[in-house]
């Protein structure tokens, strides 16, 4: 199984990315399983909020280059998280790369711990952070977005909090999450859903207006000679030919 779903604990249902041997890469299987789980939880009256977490040392390494999802399915998954009538919080204490950052950016709240690291690695393999820009750009400090999307540099959880990628950095992730989850437990369900609608309206508009163009851009780049060489070099653990 690539995913596990807990029973609600005082209204919070934990969804765990559970393919550590593949660094929780976004395979077609994982994207499909997560979409199905969210559909179920969206209508579950026992679930007040969803907590997205992971097993292993990686939250999500991005697209599974050996078994990638259909780009439209991935975009639909990101939109599903944003539009879910329940808040989605992320618990991150591992590495997050590329498409995994899109997954994180679609969440309403996120706490990252000391083991978390982040990088927009797309440019290093010959593509661009196209579809993940939909949930991420409204969150990120513009200067930081320019730096990290263009350079692919790795940064830590404290920097992720500073630039708006995550809600908070904490040495104890669970302790930092607790008051947030307790606050959600105290909120009236309808009021919570309507408040989330207010907060995500512009992001959903961007999905509706820009998804097709960004999916096309992503497909064009992934089909390019540069990307084929970059992904092959990555899988073979060798340097890309354009590195100076």
CORGI-V802172 format. One record per pair of residues at least 24 apart in sequence whose C-alpha atoms are under 10 Angstrom apart, sorted by the first residue. I is the first residue (numbers start at 0). J is the second residue. If there is no record, write none. Layout:
BEGIN
I & J
I & J
END
This chain:
BEGIN
0 & 28
0 & 29
0 & 32
1 & 25
1 & 26
1 & 28
1 & 29
1 & 30
1 & 31
1 & 32
1 & 33
2 & 28
2 & 29
2 & 30
2 & 32
2 & 33
2 & 36
2 & 53
2 & 54
3 & 32
3 & 33
3 & 36
3 & 52
3 & 53
4 & 33
4 & 36
4 & 37
4 & 40
4 & 49
4 & 50
4 & 51
5 & 50
6 & 45
6 & 46
7 & 40
7 & 43
7 & 45
7 & 46
7 & 47
7 & 48
7 & 49
8 & 45
8 & 46
8 & 47
8 & 48
9 & 45
9 & 46
9 & 47
9 & 48
9 & 180
9 & 181
9 & 184
10 & 43
10 & 44
10 & 45
10 & 46
10 & 47
10 & 48
10 & 49
10 & 180
10 & 181
10 & 183
10 & 184
11 & 45
11 & 46
11 & 47
11 & 48
11 & 49
11 & 50
11 & 85
11 & 86
11 & 87
11 & 88
11 & 180
11 & 181
11 & 183
11 & 184
12 & 40
12 & 43
12 & 45
12 & 46
12 & 47
12 & 48
12 & 49
12 & 50
12 & 51
12 & 87
13 & 46
13 & 48
13 & 49
13 & 50
13 & 51
13 & 52
13 & 53
13 & 87
13 & 88
13 & 89
13 & 90
14 & 40
14 & 49
14 & 50
14 & 51
14 & 52
14 & 53
14 & 87
14 & 89
15 & 50
15 & 51
15 & 52
15 & 53
15 & 54
15 & 58
15 & 90
16 & 51
16 & 52
16 & 53
16 & 54
16 & 55
16 & 57
16 & 58
16 & 59
17 & 52
17 & 53
17 & 54
17 & 55
17 & 58
17 & 59
18 & 53
18 & 54
18 & 55
18 & 57
18 & 58
18 & 59
19 & 53
19 & 54
19 & 55
19 & 56
19 & 57
19 & 58
19 & 59
20 & 54
20 & 55
20 & 56
20 & 57
21 & 55
21 & 57
21 & 59
21 & 60
21 & 63
22 & 53
22 & 54
22 & 55
22 & 56
22 & 57
22 & 58
22 & 59
22 & 60
22 & 61
22 & 63
22 & 93
22 & 94
22 & 95
23 & 53
23 & 54
23 & 55
23 & 56
23 & 57
23 & 58
23 & 59
23 & 60
23 & 61
23 & 62
23 & 63
23 & 95
23 & 99
24 & 57
24 & 58
24 & 59
24 & 60
24 & 61
24 & 62
24 & 63
24 & 64
24 & 65
24 & 66
24 & 67
24 & 95
24 & 96
24 & 98
24 & 99
25 & 59
25 & 60
25 & 61
25 & 62
25 & 63
25 & 64
25 & 66
25 & 67
25 & 68
25 & 73
25 & 98
25 & 99
25 & 102
26 & 61
26 & 62
26 & 63
26 & 64
26 & 65
26 & 66
26 & 67
26 & 68
26 & 69
26 & 73
27 & 62
27 & 63
27 & 65
27 & 66
27 & 67
27 & 68
27 & 69
27 & 70
27 & 72
27 & 73
28 & 66
28 & 67
28 & 68
29 & 63
29 & 67
29 & 68
30 & 62
30 & 67
30 & 68
30 & 69
30 & 72
30 & 73
30 & 74
30 & 75
30 & 76
30 & 77
31 & 68
31 & 72
31 & 73
31 & 76
33 & 76
33 & 79
33 & 80
34 & 72
34 & 73
34 & 75
34 & 76
34 & 77
34 & 79
34 & 80
35 & 76
37 & 76
37 & 79
37 & 80
37 & 83
37 & 85
37 & 87
38 & 76
38 & 79
38 & 80
38 & 83
40 & 83
40 & 84
40 & 85
41 & 79
41 & 80
41 & 82
41 & 83
41 & 84
41 & 85
41 & 86
42 & 83
42 & 84
42 & 85
43 & 85
44 & 188
46 & 85
46 & 86
46 & 184
46 & 188
47 & 84
47 & 85
47 & 86
47 & 87
47 & 180
47 & 183
47 & 184
47 & 185
47 & 186
47 & 187
47 & 188
47 & 191
47 & 192
48 & 83
48 & 84
48 & 85
48 & 86
48 & 87
48 & 88
48 & 180
48 & 183
48 & 184
48 & 188
48 & 191
49 & 80
49 & 83
49 & 85
49 & 86
49 & 87
49 & 88
49 & 89
49 & 106
49 & 107
49 & 180
50 & 86
50 & 87
50 & 88
50 & 89
50 & 90
50 & 106
50 & 108
50 & 109
50 & 176
50 & 180
51 & 87
51 & 88
51 & 89
51 & 90
51 & 91
51 & 102
51 & 103
51 & 106
51 & 109
52 & 88
52 & 89
52 & 90
52 & 91
52 & 92
52 & 93
52 & 109
53 & 89
53 & 90
53 & 91
53 & 92
53 & 93
54 & 91
54 & 92
54 & 93
55 & 92
55 & 93
55 & 94
56 & 91
56 & 92
56 & 93
56 & 94
56 & 95
56 & 114
56 & 115
57 & 91
57 & 92
57 & 93
57 & 94
57 & 95
57 & 96
57 & 99
57 & 114
57 & 115
57 & 116
58 & 89
58 & 90
58 & 91
58 & 92
58 & 93
58 & 94
58 & 95
58 & 96
58 & 99
58 & 100
58 & 102
58 & 103
58 & 115
58 & 116
58 & 117
59 & 91
59 & 93
59 & 94
59 & 95
59 & 96
59 & 97
59 & 98
59 & 99
59 & 100
59 & 101
59 & 102
59 & 103
59 & 117
60 & 93
60 & 94
60 & 95
60 & 96
60 & 97
60 & 98
60 & 99
60 & 100
60 & 117
60 & 118
60 & 120
61 & 95
61 & 96
61 & 97
61 & 98
61 & 99
61 & 100
61 & 101
61 & 102
61 & 119
61 & 120
61 & 121
62 & 96
62 & 97
62 & 98
62 & 99
63 & 98
64 & 230
64 & 231
64 & 233
64 & 234
65 & 230
65 & 234
69 & 214
69 & 218
70 & 130
70 & 213
70 & 214
70 & 215
70 & 217
70 & 218
71 & 130
71 & 210
71 & 211
71 & 214
71 & 215
73 & 98
73 & 101
73 & 102
73 & 130
73 & 131
73 & 214
74 & 101
74 & 102
74 & 130
74 & 131
74 & 133
74 & 206
74 & 210
74 & 211
74 & 213
74 & 214
75 & 206
75 & 210
76 & 102
76 & 105
77 & 101
77 & 102
77 & 103
77 & 104
77 & 105
77 & 106
77 & 130
77 & 131
77 & 133
77 & 134
77 & 206
78 & 102
78 & 105
78 & 133
78 & 134
78 & 202
78 & 203
78 & 206
78 & 207
78 & 210
79 & 105
79 & 203
80 & 104
80 & 105
80 & 106
80 & 107
80 & 134
81 & 105
81 & 106
81 & 107
81 & 134
81 & 195
81 & 196
81 & 198
81 & 199
81 & 200
81 & 202
81 & 203
81 & 206
82 & 106
82 & 192
82 & 195
82 & 196
82 & 199
82 & 200
82 & 202
82 & 203
83 & 192
83 & 195
83 & 196
84 & 188
84 & 189
84 & 191
84 & 192
84 & 193
84 & 194
84 & 195
84 & 196
85 & 183
85 & 188
85 & 189
85 & 191
85 & 192
85 & 193
85 & 195
85 & 196
86 & 180
86 & 183
86 & 191
86 & 192
86 & 194
86 & 195
88 & 165
88 & 166
88 & 176
88 & 179
88 & 180
89 & 165
89 & 166
89 & 176
90 & 165
90 & 172
90 & 173
90 & 175
90 & 176
91 & 115
91 & 116
91 & 156
91 & 165
91 & 168
91 & 172
91 & 173
92 & 116
92 & 156
92 & 169
92 & 170
92 & 171
92 & 172
93 & 117
93 & 156
94 & 118
94 & 153
94 & 155
94 & 156
95 & 119
95 & 153
96 & 120
96 & 121
96 & 151
96 & 153
97 & 121
97 & 122
97 & 127
97 & 128
97 & 131
97 & 148
97 & 151
98 & 128
98 & 129
98 & 130
98 & 131
98 & 132
99 & 131
100 & 128
100 & 131
100 & 132
100 & 134
100 & 135
100 & 164
100 & 165
101 & 128
101 & 129
101 & 130
101 & 131
101 & 132
101 & 133
101 & 134
101 & 135
101 & 136
101 & 164
102 & 131
102 & 134
102 & 135
103 & 131
103 & 134
103 & 135
103 & 164
103 & 165
104 & 131
104 & 132
104 & 133
104 & 134
104 & 135
104 & 136
104 & 137
104 & 138
104 & 139
104 & 163
104 & 164
104 & 165
105 & 131
105 & 133
105 & 134
105 & 135
105 & 138
105 & 199
105 & 202
106 & 134
106 & 135
106 & 165
107 & 165
107 & 166
107 & 195
107 & 198
107 & 199
108 & 164
108 & 165
108 & 166
108 & 167
108 & 176
108 & 179
108 & 180
109 & 160
109 & 163
109 & 164
109 & 165
109 & 166
109 & 167
109 & 168
109 & 172
109 & 175
109 & 176
109 & 179
110 & 156
110 & 159
110 & 160
110 & 164
110 & 165
110 & 166
110 & 167
110 & 168
110 & 169
110 & 170
110 & 171
110 & 172
110 & 173
110 & 174
110 & 175
110 & 176
110 & 179
111 & 155
111 & 156
111 & 157
111 & 159
111 & 160
111 & 164
111 & 165
111 & 166
111 & 167
111 & 168
111 & 169
111 & 170
111 & 171
111 & 172
111 & 173
111 & 175
111 & 176
112 & 155
112 & 156
112 & 157
112 & 167
112 & 168
112 & 169
112 & 170
112 & 171
112 & 172
112 & 173
112 & 175
113 & 155
113 & 156
113 & 157
113 & 168
113 & 169
113 & 170
113 & 171
113 & 172
114 & 155
114 & 156
114 & 170
115 & 154
115 & 155
115 & 156
115 & 157
115 & 159
115 & 168
116 & 153
116 & 154
116 & 155
116 & 156
116 & 157
116 & 158
116 & 159
117 & 147
117 & 151
117 & 152
117 & 153
117 & 154
117 & 155
117 & 156
117 & 158
117 & 159
117 & 164
118 & 147
118 & 148
118 & 150
118 & 151
118 & 152
118 & 153
118 & 154
118 & 155
118 & 159
119 & 144
119 & 146
119 & 147
119 & 148
119 & 149
119 & 150
119 & 151
119 & 152
119 & 153
119 & 154
120 & 147
120 & 148
120 & 149
120 & 150
120 & 151
120 & 152
120 & 153
121 & 148
121 & 149
121 & 150
121 & 151
121 & 226
121 & 229
121 & 230
122 & 148
122 & 149
122 & 150
122 & 151
122 & 226
122 & 229
123 & 149
123 & 150
123 & 151
123 & 152
123 & 226
123 & 229
123 & 230
123 & 233
123 & 238
123 & 239
123 & 241
123 & 242
124 & 221
124 & 225
124 & 226
124 & 227
124 & 228
124 & 229
124 & 230
124 & 231
124 & 232
124 & 233
124 & 239
124 & 241
125 & 220
125 & 221
125 & 222
125 & 223
125 & 224
125 & 225
125 & 226
125 & 227
125 & 228
125 & 229
125 & 230
125 & 239
125 & 241
126 & 216
126 & 217
126 & 218
126 & 219
126 & 220
126 & 221
126 & 222
126 & 223
126 & 225
126 & 226
126 & 227
126 & 229
126 & 230
127 & 213
127 & 216
127 & 217
127 & 220
127 & 221
127 & 226
128 & 213
128 & 216
128 & 217
129 & 210
129 & 212
129 & 213
129 & 214
129 & 215
129 & 216
129 & 217
129 & 218
129 & 220
130 & 206
130 & 209
130 & 210
130 & 211
130 & 212
130 & 213
130 & 214
130 & 215
130 & 216
130 & 217
131 & 210
131 & 213
132 & 205
132 & 206
132 & 213
133 & 202
133 & 203
133 & 204
133 & 205
133 & 206
133 & 207
133 & 209
133 & 210
133 & 213
134 & 199
134 & 201
134 & 202
134 & 203
134 & 205
134 & 206
135 & 163
135 & 164
135 & 202
136 & 163
136 & 164
136 & 202
137 & 163
137 & 164
137 & 199
137 & 201
137 & 202
137 & 205
138 & 162
138 & 163
138 & 164
138 & 165
138 & 202
139 & 163
139 & 164
139 & 165
140 & 164
END
